[in-house]
Amino acid sequence: MPRLIKNGGIVEDVWLPVDPESPSPPSEQIYSLDQWLELEDKTGSAVQIDPGQSPAPLFSFLKKIALVAVDFPVFTDGRGFSYARELRERGYGGELRATGHFIRDQLTYLQRCGFDAFQMADESLLEESLASLADFSEHYQVSIDQPLPLFRRRV
């Protein structure tokens, strides 16, 4: 079973990966956006957004979706950061997972945009990547995970 970083720990993935060729994926599978759009009952579902696919079709169903995975095909593609922020700002409270080819140095920034799970292309990097989430003890800027700037948080 694949492993990932989720909520500050390394866990086994309970979801099956996207299979866009499957005519009728099982309920524990992450759906491609096209497959997900065809679902009649979206309650408890999981969907993956690829670069270039707007998260807008999800907005009316945010309370029903259990998992939104955002794929990073290369670490230089930053669109997923914006997708995460937009989903969280619109009230998505489920698991928001970064998948693919991002690097450990990006984990803190991914987390600050709203991601709470990280499925790296290379699982051998999970331990050191988990440690990198504690690289910074404080942040000056506002973000999804800290809506107040540092000067407003000081007592």
Stockholm file with secondary structure:
# STOCKHOLM 1.0

chainA/1-155         MPRLIKNGGIVEDVWLPVDPESPSPPSEQIYSLDQWLELEDKTGSAVQIDPGQSPAPLFSFLKKIALVAVDFPVFTDGRGFSYARELRERGYGGELRATGHFIRDQLTYLQRCGFDAFQMADESLLEESLASLADFSEHYQVSIDQPLPLFRRRV
#=GR chainA/1-155 SS CCEEEETTEEEECCSBCCCTTCSSCCTTBCEEHHHHHHCSCCTTEEEEECTTCCSGGGGGGTTTEEEEEEEESSTTCCHHHHHHHHHHHTTCCSEEEEEESCCGGGHHHHHHHTCCEEEESCGGGHHHHHHHTTSCSCCSSCCSSCCSCHHHHCC
#=GC SS_cons         CCEEEETTEEEECCSBCCCTTCSSCCTTBCEEHHHHHHCSCCTTEEEEECTTCCSGGGGGGTTTEEEEEEEESSTTCCHHHHHHHHHHHTTCCSEEEEEESCCGGGHHHHHHHTCCEEEESCGGGHHHHHHHTTSCSCCSSCCSSCCSCHHHHCC
//
